[in-house]
Amino acid sequence: MTTELSAAGIDDDIFTFSGGVTIPKAPPGFKSGFIGIIGRPNVGKSTLMNQLVGQKIAITSPVAQTTRNRLRGILTTPLAQLIFVDTPGIHKPHHQLGEVLVQNAIRAIESVDVVLFVVDGSTACGTGDRYIADLLSHSQTPVILGLNKIDEQQENLCQQIDESYAQLANSHQWQTTKFSAKTETGLEELQKLLIEKQDLGPYYYPPDLVTDQPERFIMGELIREQILLLTREEVPHSVAIAIDQVEETPTITRVLATHHVR
């Protein structure tokens, strides 16, 4: 649910948003900020955000650029509120849809407080990673280089892989961290690092909210995820879902949707 701050109804303890949604005033020392999750397709950006917020809000599939829109995930702790912006995978575009998705990701870089540049830590740094690093070098936004999929590293290649990314990070003076979104190894350390990088700030969203997207959008994305998983190459990447009707009963929720394929 997206809400806007209203000047009406603000007191010392509670902010009132349009639509009747309220959030408490942040305690002293509280931090908050927006974090852009950037990286090549299929490096685990959406899986990472799902793990960090503790709920599946972003769909995942082996199909490149499954993520189309800038989806926000919200993690609220006693110390901070982190708003993660999951973006489409960045690569040199080869078609119009690819250009739009990449431009969405680039705009996200300029609209966040910190960029988490996620790479596939099971393989050495490649041309795709260096392409993104070059894009990030033109931005003033602080960058953290995150090596994901460390659970998939081959022991005899660990040093070679880590050194390739260390060289990339050192050339841009970026801080690095290693983790596995799949096994959750290193995510606590990542969370602490991201909180450290934030400034003092308010609650931007109610503490119990995990995404700013409406329920019907999430329903449509979950349906699209299954289409991508079950059909793969048989269905164009431009498939879209329209939710026609939602029927809720005490035991089941029925969703009637139309699949649009171009």
C-alpha positions in Angstrom: 0.0 0.0 0.0 1.5 3.4 -1.0 0.7 6.3 1.3 1.6 10.0 1.4 2.5 12.0 4.5 -0.3 14.4 5.4 0.3 17.6 7.5 -2.9 16.9 9.4 -2.9 14.9 12.5 0.9 15.1 13.3 1.7 15.1 17.0 4.8 14.3 19.1 4.3 10.5 18.9 2.5 9.6 15.7 2.5 10.6 12.1 -0.8 10.3 10.3 -0.8 9.4 6.6 -3.5 9.9 4.1 -5.9 6.9 4.1 -5.8 6.7 7.9 -2.4 4.8 8.1 -0.3 5.9 11.1 3.3 5.3 12.1 5.0 6.1 15.4 7.7 8.7 15.8 11.1 7.2 15.6 13.1 6.9 18.9 16.3 8.8 19.5 19.2 7.4 17.5 17.0 5.7 15.0 18.3 5.4 11.4 16.6 5.0 8.1 17.3 5.1 4.4 16.9 3.7 0.9 19.1 0.9 -0.4 19.3 0.1 -4.1 20.0 -3.6 -4.9 21.9 -3.5 -8.2 23.6 -6.3 -10.2 23.6 -8.5 -13.3 20.6 -10.7 -14.0 20.3 -13.8 -11.8 22.8 -12.9 -9.2 20.2 -13.4 -6.4 19.0 -9.8 -5.9 15.3 -10.7 -5.4 16.1 -13.7 -3.2 18.3 -11.5 -1.1 15.6 -8.9 -0.6 13.1 -11.6 0.3 15.4 -13.0 3.0 16.2 -9.5 4.4 12.6 -8.5 4.9 11.6 -12.0 6.0 8.8 -12.6 3.5 8.5 -13.4 -0.2 7.5 -10.2 -1.9 9.8 -10.4 -5.0 9.4 -13.3 -7.5 12.4 -15.3 -8.6 13.1 -17.6 -11.5 16.1 -18.8 -13.7 14.8 -16.4 -16.4 17.0 -13.3 -16.8 15.4 -10.0 -15.8 12.4 -11.6 -14.0 12.2 -8.4 -12.0 10.6 -5.6 -14.1 9.6 -2.8 -11.7 11.4 -1.2 -8.9 10.0 -3.1 -6.0 10.5 -1.8 -2.5 11.0 -4.2 0.5 10.9 -2.8 4.0 12.9 -4.1 7.0 12.2 -2.5 10.3 14.3 -3.3 13.4 14.5 -1.6 16.8 17.5 0.4 15.4 16.6 1.3 11.9 14.2 1.1 8.9 15.9 -0.1 5.7 13.9 0.3 2.5 15.3 -2.0 -0.2 14.7 -1.1 -3.9 15.0 -4.3 -6.0 15.8 -3.5 -9.6 15.9 -5.4 -12.9 19.2 -7.0 -13.7 21.6 -4.6 -15.5 23.4 -5.7 -18.8 24.1 -4.1 -22.1 20.6 -3.9 -23.6 19.9 -5.7 -26.9 16.2 -4.8 -27.4 13.7 -2.1 -26.3 12.4 -3.9 -23.2 16.0 -4.4 -22.1 16.7 -0.7 -22.5 13.7 0.3 -20.4 14.6 -2.2 -17.6 18.2 -1.0 -17.5 17.1 2.7 -17.4 14.8 1.8 -14.5 17.8 0.4 -12.6 20.0 3.4 -13.4 17.4 5.8 -12.1 17.2 3.8 -8.9 21.0 4.4 -8.4 20.4 8.1 -8.2 17.3 7.9 -5.9 18.8 5.9 -3.0 21.1 6.6 -0.1 23.3 3.5 -0.6 23.8 1.1 -3.5 24.3 -2.6 -2.7 26.1 -4.0 -5.8 25.4 -7.7 -5.7 27.6 -10.1 -7.7 27.8 -13.8 -8.2 30.5 -14.8 -5.7 30.7 -18.3 -7.1 32.5 -17.0 -10.2 35.2 -14.5 -10.8 34.5 -10.9 -11.8 33.5 -10.6 -15.4 32.8 -8.0 -18.1 29.2 -7.7 -17.0 30.2 -6.7 -13.5 32.8 -4.2 -14.8 30.1 -2.7 -17.0 27.9 -2.0 -14.0 30.9 -0.8 -12.0 31.6 1.7 -14.7 27.9 3.0 -14.5 28.2 3.2 -10.7 31.5 5.2 -10.9 29.6 8.1 -12.4 27.3 8.3 -9.4 27.9 10.0 -6.1 25.9 7.4 -4.2 28.0 5.2 -1.8 28.4 1.6 -2.9 28.9 -1.6 -1.0 30.1 -4.6 -3.1 28.2 -7.8 -2.0 29.5 -11.2 -3.0 26.4 -13.5 -3.0 26.3 -17.3 -3.5 29.4 -17.9 -1.4 27.9 -21.3 -0.6 28.5 -22.3 -4.2 32.2 -21.4 -4.3 34.5 -24.2 -5.3 37.2 -24.4 -2.6 40.1 -24.4 -5.0 38.8 -21.2 -6.7 37.8 -19.2 -3.6 41.0 -17.1 -3.4 41.0 -16.4 -7.1 37.4 -15.3 -7.1 37.8 -13.1 -4.0 40.9 -11.5 -5.4 39.1 -10.6 -8.6 36.4 -8.7 -6.7 38.8 -7.2 -4.3 40.6 -5.7 -7.2 37.3 -4.2 -8.5 36.4 -2.9 -5.1 39.8 -1.4 -4.4 39.8 0.4 -7.8 36.6 2.2 -6.7 37.3 2.4 -3.0 34.2 0.3 -2.2 33.6 -1.7 1.0 33.0 -5.4 0.4 31.0 -8.1 2.2 30.3 -11.8 1.5 27.1 -13.7 2.1 24.7 -16.3 0.8 21.0 -15.3 0.4 20.1 -19.0 0.0 21.6 -20.2 3.3 21.4 -16.8 5.1 25.1 -17.0 5.9 26.5 -13.5 6.4 23.1 -11.8 6.2 23.3 -10.6 9.9 26.7 -9.0 9.2 25.3 -7.4 6.0 22.3 -6.0 7.9 24.6 -4.4 10.5 26.8 -2.9 7.7 23.8 -1.4 5.9 22.5 0.1 9.1 25.9 1.6 9.9 25.8 3.4 6.5 22.5 5.1 7.1 21.9 8.5 8.7 19.5 9.3 11.5 16.0 9.4 10.2 12.3 8.8 10.7 10.0 5.8 9.9 9.1 6.2 6.2 6.6 3.4 6.5 4.6 1.7 9.3 6.9 -0.7 11.2 4.8 -3.8 10.3 4.8 -3.1 6.5 7.2 -5.2 4.3 6.4 -3.7 0.9 4.9 -0.6 -0.6 3.2 -2.6 -3.3 -0.6 -3.4 -3.2 -1.7 -6.9 -2.6 -3.0 -7.4 -6.1 0.4 -6.5 -7.6 2.0 -9.2 -5.5 -0.7 -11.7 -6.6 0.0 -10.9 -10.2 3.7 -11.3 -9.7 3.3 -14.7 -8.0 1.3 -15.9 -11.0 3.8 -14.6 -13.4 6.6 -16.4 -11.5 4.8 -19.7 -12.0 4.4 -19.0 -15.7 8.1 -18.3 -16.0 9.0 -21.4 -14.0 6.7 -23.8 -15.9 7.0 -22.6 -19.4 10.4 -21.0 -19.8 11.2 -20.3 -23.5 7.6 -21.2 -24.5 6.3 -17.9 -23.3 7.7 -14.5 -24.3 9.3 -12.4 -21.6 6.6 -9.8 -22.1 3.9 -11.8 -20.4 1.7 -9.6 -18.1 -1.0 -10.4 -15.6 -4.2 -8.6 -14.9 -6.1 -9.5 -11.7 -9.8 -9.6 -12.5 -11.3 -10.7 -9.3 -10.3 -11.8 -5.8 -12.7 -14.0 -3.8 -11.8 -14.5 -0.1 -13.3 -17.2 2.1 -12.4 -18.5 5.5 -10.4 -21.4 4.0 -9.1 -20.2 0.6 -8.5 -17.1 -1.5 -9.5 -17.5 -5.2 -7.8 -15.2 -7.7 -9.2 -14.8 -11.2 -6.6 -13.4 -13.6 -6.0 -12.8 -17.3 -2.7 -13.6 -18.8 -1.6 -11.3 -21.6 1.2 -12.6 -23.9 2.5 -10.6 -26.7 
